[in-house]
Amino acid sequence: MIEQATATVAAPPLRRRARRNHAAWALGLYVVLFLVFLLLPIAAVVWVSFSSATFIVFPLPGYSLRWYARILEYKPFIDSLIVSIQVAVGSAVLGAGLGVPAALWVARSRSATAAAVANLLLAPISVPAIVLGFSLLYLLSAMGLGISFTALLITHTVVAIPYVARTALAVYRSLPPDFEEAAAVLGASRWQTLRHVTLPLIRPGIFAGALFAILISLDNLPLSFFFGSSSTNTLPVIMLSYMQNQFDPSIAAISTVQMLIAVATLLVVNALYGIEKFTAA
């Protein structure tokens, strides 16, 4: 009788443990399938970039690096890549210069205006990119900028501001005001407090927002399309134009290079600063 009672009591925990194991296996399978779903198209693009065929075909008839050489031969690819990098870095710097002060003011203000500004900072990424690009084209043309590198840089900066401002705002709000108050008590001016206390503390948020802004800018097609010219076309615009006339694996090759630039940026930032510190808040 005692053994039967013990077995009866032990049975439910065993069944619960079995159910937990099944749930863990199901969750693991779901995660694996999800990662395959995300990575398989990227792997396919990289694989096709090494094809020896003159058009995209599966399975590959052979392997070659000819399409990477095509990137160097086709001058618009290199020129547009340089423009994309210049715009991405420039818009991130300007976005930080404009977004960080706004984030600092919003974080410490409790007025209704500050709350409205905090929501307004998300507007450039909440509005469809085509609508935003069309509106900015009219505005900047009316201001006399038209289709130019300056107009393209301003447009990308408008999109960069929300990423920098929101990440800096999140980090700054998580910090207690004690640090700034201690600096003021010790005789530091507002500028000294900002330079030596506030900015070093929110640096992870600024770096994270700037990094997001750079990566978004490098891949932005809708906004860049409105301001493209012979001297201001970005890489996504050139890739779209190239695919309208021919569809060879050089598109896969330049796409692979674009992905490598993004990955290299992440690795360099991680080596110099540490990506894990971006989420220190």
C-alpha positions as CSV (number, residue, x, y, z in Angstrom):
1,M,0.0,0.0,0.0
2,I,2.8,2.4,0.9
3,E,4.6,1.7,-2.4
4,Q,1.4,2.3,-4.4
5,A,0.8,5.6,-2.6
6,T,4.4,6.6,-3.3
7,A,4.1,5.7,-7.0
8,T,0.9,7.7,-7.2
9,V,2.5,10.8,-5.7
10,A,5.6,10.5,-7.9
11,A,3.6,10.0,-11.1
12,P,2.4,13.6,-11.5
13,P,5.9,15.2,-11.2
14,L,7.2,12.7,-13.8
15,R,4.4,13.6,-16.2
16,R,5.0,17.3,-15.6
17,R,8.7,16.8,-16.3
18,A,7.9,15.0,-19.5
19,R,5.6,17.8,-20.6
20,R,8.3,20.3,-19.9
21,N,10.8,18.3,-22.0
22,H,8.3,18.2,-24.9
23,A,7.7,21.9,-24.6
24,A,11.5,22.6,-24.6
25,W,12.0,20.5,-27.7
26,A,9.1,22.2,-29.5
27,L,10.4,25.6,-28.6
28,G,13.9,24.6,-29.8
29,L,12.6,23.3,-33.1
30,Y,10.6,26.5,-33.6
31,V,13.7,28.6,-33.0
32,V,15.8,26.5,-35.4
33,L,13.1,26.7,-38.1
34,F,12.8,30.5,-37.6
35,L,16.6,31.0,-37.9
36,V,16.6,28.9,-41.1
37,F,13.8,31.0,-42.5
38,L,15.8,34.1,-41.8
39,L,19.2,32.9,-42.9
40,L,18.4,30.8,-45.9
41,P,17.7,33.7,-48.3
42,I,20.9,35.4,-47.2
43,A,22.9,32.2,-47.7
44,A,21.3,31.8,-51.1
45,V,22.4,35.2,-52.2
46,V,26.0,34.6,-51.1
47,W,26.0,31.2,-52.8
48,V,24.7,32.7,-56.1
49,S,27.4,35.4,-56.0
50,F,30.0,32.7,-56.7
51,S,28.2,31.3,-59.8
52,S,30.0,30.9,-63.1
53,A,26.8,31.3,-65.1
54,T,25.8,34.6,-66.8
55,F,22.4,34.5,-65.2
56,I,20.9,33.3,-61.9
57,V,20.2,29.6,-62.1
58,F,19.9,26.7,-59.7
59,P,21.9,24.5,-59.3
60,L,25.0,26.4,-60.0
61,P,26.9,25.1,-63.1
62,G,30.2,26.1,-61.5
63,Y,32.0,28.5,-59.2
64,S,33.8,31.7,-60.1
65,L,34.8,35.1,-58.7
66,R,34.0,36.9,-62.0
67,W,31.1,38.7,-60.5
68,Y,33.2,40.3,-57.8
69,A,35.5,41.5,-60.5
70,R,32.4,42.9,-62.2
71,I,31.9,45.2,-59.2
72,L,35.2,46.8,-59.8
73,E,34.6,47.0,-63.6
74,Y,31.2,48.6,-63.2
75,K,32.0,52.2,-62.0
76,P,28.5,53.1,-60.8
77,F,28.7,50.4,-58.2
78,I,31.9,51.8,-56.6
79,D,30.7,55.5,-56.9
80,S,27.3,54.7,-55.3
81,L,28.9,52.7,-52.5
82,I,31.2,55.7,-51.7
83,V,28.1,58.0,-51.7
84,S,26.2,55.6,-49.5
85,I,29.0,55.4,-46.9
86,Q,29.4,59.2,-46.9
87,V,25.6,59.7,-46.4
88,A,25.3,57.0,-43.7
89,V,28.2,58.3,-41.6
90,G,27.2,62.0,-42.1
91,S,23.5,61.4,-41.3
92,A,24.5,59.5,-38.1
93,V,26.8,62.3,-36.9
94,L,24.1,65.0,-37.7
95,G,21.4,62.8,-36.2
96,A,23.4,62.5,-33.0
97,G,24.1,66.3,-32.9
98,L,20.4,67.0,-33.2
99,G,18.8,64.1,-31.5
100,V,20.9,63.9,-28.3
101,P,20.0,67.5,-27.1
102,A,16.3,66.8,-27.8
103,A,16.5,63.5,-25.8
104,L,18.2,65.2,-22.8
105,W,15.5,67.9,-22.7
106,V,12.6,65.4,-23.0
107,A,14.1,63.1,-20.4
108,R,14.2,65.7,-17.6
109,S,11.1,67.7,-18.5
110,R,7.7,66.7,-17.2
111,S,5.6,69.1,-19.3
112,A,3.0,68.1,-21.8
113,T,5.1,69.6,-24.6
114,A,8.0,67.3,-23.8
115,A,5.7,64.3,-24.0
116,A,4.5,65.5,-27.4
117,V,8.1,66.0,-28.6
118,A,9.0,62.5,-27.5
119,N,6.2,61.1,-29.6
120,L,7.1,63.4,-32.5
121,L,10.6,62.0,-32.5
122,L,9.2,58.8,-33.8
123,A,7.3,60.4,-36.7
124,P,10.0,60.0,-39.4
125,I,10.0,56.2,-38.9
126,S,6.3,56.0,-38.4
127,V,5.4,57.7,-41.7
128,P,5.8,55.5,-44.8
129,A,9.1,56.1,-46.4
130,I,7.6,57.0,-49.8
131,V,5.4,59.6,-48.3
132,L,8.3,61.1,-46.3
133,G,10.5,61.1,-49.3
134,F,7.9,62.7,-51.5
135,S,7.2,65.4,-48.9
136,L,10.9,66.2,-48.3
137,L,11.4,66.4,-52.1
138,Y,8.8,69.2,-52.3
139,L,10.1,71.0,-49.2
140,L,13.8,70.9,-50.1
141,S,13.1,71.9,-53.7
142,A,11.1,74.9,-52.4
143,M,14.1,75.8,-50.3
144,G,16.4,75.7,-53.3
145,L,18.3,72.5,-52.5
146,G,16.5,70.3,-55.1
147,I,18.2,67.0,-56.0
148,S,21.6,67.3,-54.4
149,F,24.0,65.6,-52.0
150,T,22.9,68.1,-49.3
151,A,19.2,67.3,-49.8
152,L,20.0,63.6,-49.7
153,L,22.0,64.0,-46.5
154,I,19.2,66.0,-44.8
155,T,16.7,63.4,-45.8
156,H,18.7,60.6,-44.2
157,T,19.4,62.7,-41.2
158,V,15.7,63.1,-40.6
159,V,15.4,59.3,-40.4
160,A,18.6,59.0,-38.3
161,I,17.4,61.4,-35.5
162,P,14.7,59.0,-34.1
163,Y,17.1,56.1,-33.7
164,V,19.7,58.2,-31.9
165,A,17.2,60.2,-29.8
166,R,15.2,57.3,-28.7
167,T,18.2,55.1,-27.6
168,A,19.8,58.1,-25.8
169,L,16.5,58.9,-24.2
170,A,16.1,55.4,-22.9
171,V,19.6,55.3,-21.4
172,Y,19.3,58.8,-19.9
173,R,16.0,58.1,-18.3
174,S,17.4,55.0,-16.6
175,L,20.1,57.0,-14.9
176,P,19.5,58.6,-11.5
177,P,19.9,62.4,-11.3
178,D,22.3,61.9,-8.4
179,F,25.4,62.0,-10.7
180,E,24.5,65.4,-12.2
181,E,23.5,66.8,-8.8
182,A,26.8,65.7,-7.3
183,A,28.7,67.4,-10.1
184,A,26.8,70.6,-9.5
185,V,27.4,70.5,-5.8
186,L,31.1,70.1,-6.4
187,G,31.1,73.3,-8.5
188,A,30.8,72.0,-12.0
189,S,29.0,74.2,-14.5
190,R,26.2,72.9,-16.8
191,W,28.6,72.5,-19.7
192,Q,31.2,70.7,-17.5
193,T,28.4,68.4,-16.2
194,L,27.2,67.7,-19.7
195,R,30.7,67.0,-21.0
196,H,32.2,65.0,-18.2
197,V,29.2,63.3,-16.6
198,T,26.1,63.1,-18.8
199,L,27.6,62.4,-22.2
200,P,30.0,59.6,-21.0
201,L,27.0,58.0,-19.2
202,I,24.7,58.0,-22.2
203,R,27.5,57.1,-24.7
204,P,26.2,53.5,-25.1
205,G,22.8,54.9,-26.2
206,I,24.4,57.4,-28.6
207,F,26.6,54.7,-30.2
208,A,23.7,52.3,-30.5
209,G,21.5,54.8,-32.2
210,A,24.2,56.0,-34.5
211,L,25.0,52.4,-35.5
212,F,21.3,51.7,-36.2
213,A,21.2,54.9,-38.3
214,I,24.2,53.9,-40.4
215,L,22.8,50.4,-41.1
216,I,19.4,51.8,-42.0
217,S,20.9,54.4,-44.3
218,L,23.1,52.0,-46.2
219,D,20.0,49.9,-47.0
220,N,17.5,52.8,-47.6
221,L,16.0,52.8,-51.0
222,P,12.6,54.7,-50.9
223,L,14.2,58.0,-49.6
224,S,17.3,57.8,-51.7
225,F,15.3,57.1,-54.9
226,F,13.7,60.6,-54.8
227,F,17.0,62.4,-54.6
228,G,19.1,60.3,-56.9
229,S,21.1,61.9,-59.7
230,S,24.2,61.0,-61.6
231,S,26.4,62.1,-58.7
232,T,24.1,61.4,-55.7
233,N,22.8,57.9,-56.4
234,T,23.2,55.5,-53.5
235,L,24.0,51.8,-53.8
236,P,20.4,50.5,-53.4
237,V,19.3,52.9,-56.2
238,I,22.0,51.7,-58.6
239,M,21.2,48.1,-57.8
240,L,17.6,48.6,-58.6
241,S,18.5,50.4,-61.9
242,Y,20.9,47.6,-62.8
243,M,18.3,44.9,-62.2
244,Q,15.9,46.6,-64.5
245,N,18.2,46.1,-67.5
246,Q,20.0,42.8,-66.6
247,F,19.8,40.2,-63.9
248,D,23.2,38.6,-63.6
249,P,24.9,37.3,-60.4
250,S,26.8,40.6,-60.0
251,I,23.7,41.9,-58.0
252,A,24.3,39.0,-55.6
253,A,28.0,39.8,-55.4
254,I,27.4,43.5,-54.5
255,S,24.7,42.5,-52.1
256,T,27.2,40.2,-50.4
257,V,29.7,43.1,-50.2
258,Q,27.0,45.3,-48.7
259,M,26.3,42.7,-46.0
260,L,30.0,42.3,-45.3
261,I,30.3,46.0,-44.7
262,A,27.5,45.9,-42.2
263,V,29.0,42.8,-40.4
264,A,32.4,44.4,-40.4
265,T,31.0,47.5,-38.9
266,L,29.5,45.5,-36.1
267,L,32.7,43.5,-35.5
268,V,34.8,46.7,-35.4
269,V,32.5,48.4,-33.0
270,N,32.3,45.3,-30.8
271,A,36.1,45.1,-30.7
272,L,36.6,48.8,-29.9
273,Y,33.7,49.4,-27.6
274,G,31.7,46.3,-27.0
275,I,28.2,45.8,-28.4
276,E,27.0,44.4,-25.1
277,K,27.5,47.9,-23.5
278,F,24.9,49.3,-25.9
279,T,22.2,47.6,-23.7
280,A,23.7,48.7,-20.5
281,A,20.5,50.5,-19.6
